[in-house]
């Protein structure tokens, strides 16, 4: 953000005008960033489900981790 040029010689009315002008500029920037953020998050969401989420987690774990996964799950169940 650009530097606010408020000097000692300014009156209170002038200072408030500078602050008001910069606050409007900052509010526009925040609104723009919110719009961008909304479009970024909507791009990978389809029908309120995340298309990047695993839908076959148990099969994936079995295929790639097999015995290690089963041993870990068995130990986790001992805590219950």
DSSP file (Angstrom, degrees, kcal/mol; ACC not computed):
  #  RESIDUE AA STRUCTURE BP1 BP2  ACC     N-H-->O    O-->H-N    N-H-->O    O-->H-N    TCO  KAPPA ALPHA  PHI   PSI    X-CA   Y-CA   Z-CA
    1    1 A X              0   0    0      0, 0.0     3,-0.1     0, 0.0    21,-0.0   0.000 360.0 360.0 360.0 142.0    0.0    0.0    0.0
    2    2 A X        -     0   0    0      1,-0.1     2,-0.2    20,-0.1     3,-0.0  -0.269 360.0 -95.4 -65.2 152.1    1.2    3.5   -0.8
    3    3 A X        -     0   0    0      1,-0.1     2,-0.5     2,-0.0    -1,-0.1  -0.472  34.3-122.4 -71.9 136.2    2.5    5.6    2.0
    4    4 A X        -     0   0    0     -2,-0.2     2,-1.5    -3,-0.1    -1,-0.1  -0.689  18.5-143.5 -79.6 124.9    0.0    7.9    3.5
    5    5 A X        +     0   0    0     -2,-0.5     2,-0.5    13,-0.0    -1,-0.1  -0.604  37.9 155.7 -92.8  77.4    1.4   11.4    3.3
    6    6 A X        -     0   0    0     -2,-1.5     2,-0.3    12,-0.0    -2,-0.0  -0.906  18.4-174.0-104.0 127.3    0.2   12.9    6.5
    7    7 A X    >   -     0   0    0     -2,-0.5     3,-1.1     4,-0.1     8,-0.1  -0.742  37.8-111.6-117.8 166.6    2.2   15.8    7.8
    8    8 A X  T 3  S+     0   0    0     -2,-0.3    -1,-0.1     1,-0.2    -2,-0.0   0.802 113.8  61.4 -64.3 -29.8    2.2   17.9   11.0
    9    9 A X  T 3  S+     0   0    0      2,-0.0    -1,-0.2     0, 0.0     2,-0.1   0.618  83.3 102.8 -76.9 -11.4    1.0   20.9    9.1
   10   10 A X  S <  S-     0   0    0     -3,-1.1     2,-0.1     1,-0.1    -4,-0.0  -0.374  71.5-123.4 -73.8 149.0   -2.3   19.3    7.9
   11   11 A X     >  -     0   0    0      1,-0.1     4,-2.4    -2,-0.1     5,-0.2  -0.391  29.1-104.9 -81.2 169.0   -5.5   20.1    9.6
   12   12 A X  H  > S+     0   0    0      1,-0.2     4,-2.5     2,-0.2     5,-0.2   0.887 122.2  54.3 -62.5 -38.0   -7.6   17.3   11.2
   13   13 A X  H  > S+     0   0    0      1,-0.2     4,-1.7     2,-0.2    -1,-0.2   0.897 109.1  47.6 -63.2 -40.7  -10.0   17.5    8.2
   14   14 A X  H  > S+     0   0    0      2,-0.2     4,-2.1     1,-0.2    -2,-0.2   0.903 111.3  50.8 -67.3 -41.8   -7.2   17.0    5.7
   15   15 A X  H  X S+     0   0    0     -4,-2.4     4,-2.5     1,-0.2    -2,-0.2   0.924 109.8  49.8 -61.9 -44.2   -5.8   14.1    7.7
   16   16 A X  H  X S+     0   0    0     -4,-2.5     4,-2.7     1,-0.2    -1,-0.2   0.861 108.3  53.9 -63.8 -34.8   -9.2   12.4    7.8
   17   17 A X  H  X S+     0   0    0     -4,-1.7     4,-2.3     2,-0.2    -1,-0.2   0.911 109.5  47.6 -65.0 -41.8   -9.6   12.9    4.1
   18   18 A X  H  X S+     0   0    0     -4,-2.1     4,-2.2     2,-0.2    -2,-0.2   0.930 114.0  47.1 -64.1 -45.3   -6.3   11.1    3.4
   19   19 A X  H  X S+     0   0    0     -4,-2.5     4,-2.4     1,-0.2    -2,-0.2   0.912 112.2  50.3 -63.0 -42.7   -7.2    8.3    5.8
   20   20 A X  H  X S+     0   0    0     -4,-2.7     4,-2.0     2,-0.2    -1,-0.2   0.909 109.9  50.2 -62.9 -42.9  -10.6    7.9    4.2
   21   21 A X  H  X S+     0   0    0     -4,-2.3     4,-1.8     1,-0.2    -1,-0.2   0.923 113.8  44.5 -62.4 -44.8   -9.1    7.8    0.7
   22   22 A X  H  X S+     0   0    0     -4,-2.2     4,-2.3     1,-0.2    -1,-0.2   0.841 110.1  54.8 -71.1 -32.3   -6.6    5.1    1.6
   23   23 A X  H  X S+     0   0    0     -4,-2.4     4,-2.3     2,-0.2    -1,-0.2   0.881 107.6  50.3 -68.7 -35.9   -9.2    3.1    3.5
   24   24 A X  H  X S+     0   0    0     -4,-2.0     4,-2.1     2,-0.2    -2,-0.2   0.914 111.1  49.0 -65.0 -41.9  -11.5    3.0    0.5
   25   25 A X  H  X S+     0   0    0     -4,-1.8     4,-1.8     1,-0.2    -2,-0.2   0.911 112.5  47.9 -63.0 -42.6   -8.5    1.8   -1.6
   26   26 A X  H  X S+     0   0    0     -4,-2.3     4,-2.3     1,-0.2    -2,-0.2   0.878 109.0  53.5 -67.1 -38.6   -7.7   -0.9    0.9
   27   27 A X  H  X S+     0   0    0     -4,-2.3     4,-2.3     1,-0.2    -1,-0.2   0.890 107.7  51.3 -64.2 -39.1  -11.3   -2.0    1.1
   28   28 A X  H  X S+     0   0    0     -4,-2.1     4,-2.3     2,-0.2    -1,-0.2   0.899 109.5  50.8 -62.6 -40.1  -11.4   -2.4   -2.7
   29   29 A X  H  X S+     0   0    0     -4,-1.8     4,-2.3     2,-0.2    -2,-0.2   0.917 110.2  48.8 -64.6 -43.3   -8.2   -4.5   -2.5
   30   30 A X  H  X S+     0   0    0     -4,-2.3     4,-2.1     2,-0.2    -2,-0.2   0.910 111.0  50.2 -62.7 -42.2   -9.7   -6.8    0.2
   31   31 A X  H  X S+     0   0    0     -4,-2.3     4,-2.1     2,-0.2    -1,-0.2   0.907 110.4  50.0 -63.0 -41.7  -12.9   -7.3   -1.8
   32   32 A X  H  X S+     0   0    0     -4,-2.3     4,-2.2     1,-0.2    -1,-0.2   0.918 110.1  50.3 -62.8 -43.4  -10.9   -8.2   -4.9
   33   33 A X  H  X S+     0   0    0     -4,-2.3     4,-2.4     1,-0.2    -1,-0.2   0.874 108.6  52.5 -64.0 -36.7   -8.8  -10.7   -3.0
   34   34 A X  H  X S+     0   0    0     -4,-2.1     4,-2.3     2,-0.2    -1,-0.2   0.907 108.5  50.4 -65.4 -41.2  -12.0  -12.3   -1.6
   35   35 A X  H  X S+     0   0    0     -4,-2.1     4,-2.1     2,-0.2    -2,-0.2   0.920 111.7  47.9 -61.7 -43.5  -13.4  -12.7   -5.1
   36   36 A X  H  X S+     0   0    0     -4,-2.2     4,-2.1     1,-0.2    -2,-0.2   0.922 110.9  50.9 -63.6 -43.8  -10.2  -14.3   -6.2
   37   37 A X  H  X S+     0   0    0     -4,-2.4     4,-2.0     1,-0.2    -1,-0.2   0.887 109.0  51.6 -62.9 -39.3  -10.2  -16.6   -3.2
   38   38 A X  H  X S+     0   0    0     -4,-2.3     4,-1.8     1,-0.2    -1,-0.2   0.911 110.4  47.8 -64.6 -42.1  -13.8  -17.7   -3.9
   39   39 A X  H  X S+     0   0    0     -4,-2.1     4,-0.9     1,-0.2    -1,-0.2   0.856 110.2  53.3 -69.3 -32.6  -13.0  -18.5   -7.5
   40   40 A X  H  < S+     0   0    0     -4,-2.1     4,-0.5     1,-0.2     3,-0.4   0.918 112.4  43.2 -66.5 -42.4   -9.9  -20.5   -6.5
   41   41 A X  H  < S+     0   0    0     -4,-2.0     3,-0.4     1,-0.2     4,-0.2   0.789 111.4  54.3 -77.2 -25.9  -11.8  -22.7   -4.1
   42   42 A X  H >< S+     0   0    0     -4,-1.8     3,-0.6     1,-0.2    -1,-0.2   0.699  91.9  75.4 -78.7 -17.4  -14.8  -23.2   -6.3
   43   43 A X  T 3< S+     0   0    0     -4,-0.9    -1,-0.2    -3,-0.4    -2,-0.2   0.836 104.1  33.0 -67.5 -32.5  -12.7  -24.5   -9.2
   44   44 A X  T 3  S+     0   0    0     -4,-0.5     7,-1.5    -3,-0.4     2,-0.5   0.354 101.1  90.7-106.6   7.8  -12.0  -27.9   -7.7
   45   45 A X  E <   +A   50   0A   0     -3,-0.6     2,-0.4    -4,-0.2     5,-0.2  -0.885  50.3 178.5-102.3 131.5  -15.4  -28.3   -5.9
   46   46 A X  E >  S-A   49   0A   0      3,-2.2     3,-1.3    -2,-0.5    -3,-0.0  -0.973  71.1 -14.7-135.1 119.3  -18.1  -30.0   -7.8
   47   47 A X  T 3  S-     0   0    0     -2,-0.4    -1,-0.1     1,-0.3     3,-0.1   0.886 124.1 -60.5  54.5  42.7  -21.5  -30.6   -6.2
   48   48 A X  T 3  S+     0   0    0      1,-0.2     2,-0.4     0, 0.0    -1,-0.3   0.690 115.5 110.1  60.6  22.1  -20.1  -29.9   -2.7
   49   49 A X  E <  S-A   46   0A   0     -3,-1.3    -3,-2.2     4,-0.0     2,-0.7  -0.980  72.5-121.2-124.3 142.2  -17.6  -32.8   -3.0
   50   50 A X  E >   -A   45   0A   0     -2,-0.4     3,-1.5    -5,-0.2    -5,-0.2  -0.711  15.1-158.8 -83.0 115.8  -13.9  -32.4   -3.4
   51   51 A X  T 3  S+     0   0    0     -7,-1.5    -1,-0.2    -2,-0.7    -6,-0.1   0.660  91.1  59.3 -71.1 -13.8  -12.9  -34.1   -6.6
   52   52 A X  T 3  S+     0   0    0     -8,-0.3    -1,-0.3     2,-0.1     2,-0.1   0.519  83.5 105.1 -89.7  -5.6   -9.3  -34.4   -5.2
   53   53 A X  S <  S-     0   0    0     -3,-1.5     2,-0.3     1,-0.1    -4,-0.0  -0.417  81.9-102.9 -76.1 150.1  -10.4  -36.4   -2.2
   54   54 A X        +     0   0    0      1,-0.2     3,-0.2    -2,-0.1    -1,-0.1  -0.560  35.4 177.6 -71.8 130.4   -9.6  -40.1   -2.0
   55   55 A X  S    S+     0   0    0     -2,-0.3    -1,-0.2     1,-0.1     3,-0.1   0.552  82.1  44.3-105.3 -14.0  -12.7  -42.2   -2.8
   56   56 A X     >  +     0   0    0      1,-0.1     4,-2.5     2,-0.1     5,-0.2  -0.254  68.3 142.5-122.6  44.8  -11.0  -45.5   -2.5
   57   57 A X  H  > S+     0   0    0      1,-0.2     4,-2.8     2,-0.2     5,-0.2   0.890  71.6  50.1 -57.4 -45.8   -8.8  -45.0    0.6
   58   58 A X  H  > S+     0   0    0      1,-0.2     4,-2.2     2,-0.2    -1,-0.2   0.913 113.7  45.9 -61.8 -40.0   -9.2  -48.6    2.0
   59   59 A X  H  > S+     0   0    0      2,-0.2     4,-2.5     1,-0.2    -1,-0.2   0.901 113.3  50.0 -67.8 -39.6   -8.2  -50.1   -1.4
   60   60 A X  H  X S+     0   0    0     -4,-2.5     4,-2.6     2,-0.2     5,-0.4   0.936 112.1  47.4 -63.0 -47.0   -5.3  -47.7   -1.8
   61   61 A X  H  X>S+     0   0    0     -4,-2.8     4,-2.3     1,-0.2     5,-1.0   0.907 113.5  48.2 -62.5 -41.7   -4.0  -48.5    1.7
   62   62 A X  H  X5S+     0   0    0     -4,-2.2     4,-0.7    -5,-0.2    -1,-0.2   0.916 114.1  46.5 -64.2 -42.9   -4.3  -52.2    1.1
   63   63 A X  H  <5S+     0   0    0     -4,-2.5    -2,-0.2     1,-0.2    -1,-0.2   0.919 126.0  25.5 -67.1 -45.4   -2.5  -52.1   -2.2
   64   64 A X  H  <5S+     0   0    0     -4,-2.6    -2,-0.2    -5,-0.2    -3,-0.2   0.703 135.6  25.0 -97.7 -21.1    0.4  -49.9   -1.2
   65   65 A X  H >X5S+     0   0    0     -4,-2.3     3,-1.5    -5,-0.4     4,-1.1   0.607  75.3 152.4-121.5 -16.8    0.8  -50.5    2.5
   66   66 A X  H 3X<S+     0   0    0     -5,-1.0     4,-2.2    -4,-0.7     3,-0.2   0.151  73.4  20.5  31.0-106.1   -0.7  -53.9    3.1
   67   67 A X  H 3> S+     0   0    0      1,-0.2     4,-2.7     2,-0.2    -1,-0.3   0.867 124.6  54.5 -61.6 -40.4    0.9  -55.6    6.2
   68   68 A X  H <> S+     0   0    0     -3,-1.5     4,-2.0     1,-0.2    -1,-0.2   0.902 110.4  47.3 -61.8 -40.1    2.2  -52.3    7.7
   69   69 A X  H  X S+     0   0    0     -4,-1.1     4,-2.7    -8,-0.2     5,-0.2   0.930 112.3  48.6 -66.6 -44.9   -1.3  -50.8    7.6
   70   70 A X  H  X S+     0   0    0     -4,-2.2     4,-2.2     1,-0.2    -2,-0.2   0.902 111.8  49.5 -63.4 -40.8   -2.9  -53.9    9.1
   71   71 A X  H  X S+     0   0    0     -4,-2.7     4,-1.9     2,-0.2    -1,-0.2   0.906 112.6  47.7 -64.2 -41.3   -0.3  -54.0   11.9
   72   72 A X  H  X S+     0   0    0     -4,-2.0     4,-2.5    -5,-0.2    -2,-0.2   0.925 111.9  48.8 -65.7 -44.7   -0.8  -50.3   12.7
   73   73 A X  H  X S+     0   0    0     -4,-2.7     4,-2.1     1,-0.2    -1,-0.2   0.884 109.1  53.8 -63.1 -38.1   -4.6  -50.7   12.7
   74   74 A X  H  X S+     0   0    0     -4,-2.2     4,-0.9    -5,-0.2    -1,-0.2   0.906 110.6  46.5 -63.2 -40.6   -4.3  -53.7   15.0
   75   75 A X  H  X S+     0   0    0     -4,-1.9     4,-0.7     1,-0.2     3,-0.4   0.885 109.8  54.2 -68.8 -37.4   -2.2  -51.6   17.5
   76   76 A X  H >X S+     0   0    0     -4,-2.5     3,-0.9     1,-0.2     4,-0.5   0.885 105.0  53.9 -62.8 -37.6   -4.6  -48.7   17.2
   77   77 A X  H >< S+     0   0    0     -4,-2.1     3,-0.6     1,-0.2    -1,-0.2   0.762  97.1  65.6 -69.9 -23.6   -7.5  -51.0   18.2
   78   78 A X  H 3< S+     0   0    0     -4,-0.9    -1,-0.2    -3,-0.4    -2,-0.2   0.787  95.4  59.3 -65.9 -26.7   -5.5  -52.1   21.3
   79   79 A X  H <<        0   0    0     -3,-0.9    -1,-0.2    -4,-0.7    -2,-0.2   0.753 360.0 360.0 -73.4 -24.0   -5.9  -48.6   22.7
   80   80 A X    <<        0   0    0     -3,-0.6    -1,-0.2    -4,-0.5    -2,-0.1   0.499 360.0 360.0 -74.9 360.0   -9.7  -48.6   22.6
